[in-house]
């Protein structure tokens, strides 16, 4: 058991930190003001740097590194803002990995290299108006016949909805009840019958677009089936990596807030001395540091235990729950330490606090993750319907 990063990992982390801190604050500010995600020129630049395919095989255009390396890079960008890091989130831990692990070779070669180059943004579409935490209640239906799949239904809370180039749609592909009938199909933006609702106006996550998706006789080749009916477990295995990404996005807000507030309390003076000289401030900073380090270790454990495959449900859920909770706590404490400056929109701290709450809702709410953890602990699933 080695808790030290390798020389290569340190170099990758340093390169990501240098790039993110030099180029992404301006991007984050534009995203916050406009509500739009980073532009295509930013994506292409990220692709050129290799940041959009860190843990994608070299044969598909990636760097061929592991999940830990991908999460190291993601945290550096997440420390700047959620919006500026979101393209890396989608490319390194998002639905592209369901394509890599489960799709046909032809579909992999069509999609994955473009994602790595920053020429395609891929989003996952899981939730529906009546199926969020109760995901197996989804009703969107895909009918397979004559070499095609015809999709009908409505999806909700799709991050990237309306802006992404392609969507991994969770859908029913058979009449089997519950999880047994669920699979996933890739649908390109612009496919006839695919349309989007208005962009959601959220408390945070500005620059991370979200919209309903409507599928009205959307027809795609049968080869676009990524996971057939009965493959729900496979989909959730891939989603466990996305949970680690969610945890890292939360960690980025927490570690970024800690970085900012440590600088602030050394510069800001009250009663004739810097705030950091007050013992109460020192204790709060130490508590924040402890939580950040603990969250980081849990996330890295999940990545390393996966041996560059897909993390386990308990490792990913423990990491996500803890990171989500400490992110809210630390960004709130940072706002309090900075006082009016923390509460002002002229500084990024209040944005961090707003975004912090979102990560504990997205990707499986905190309390749902805790039921998953307990299910693993006792060795059985809990039926919430009875």
Helices and strands as residue ranges (DSSP letters): H 7-19, I 20-24, H 25-34, H 40-49, G 58-60, H 67-78, H 82-93, H 96-102, H 105-117, E 122-125, G 135-137, E 141-145, E 148-159, E 166-172, G 178-181, E 182-188, E 194-196, E 210-221, G 222-224, E 225-227, H 232-267, E 269-270, E 273-274, G 275-277, H 279-305, H 313-338, H 340-343, H 349-359, H 366-378
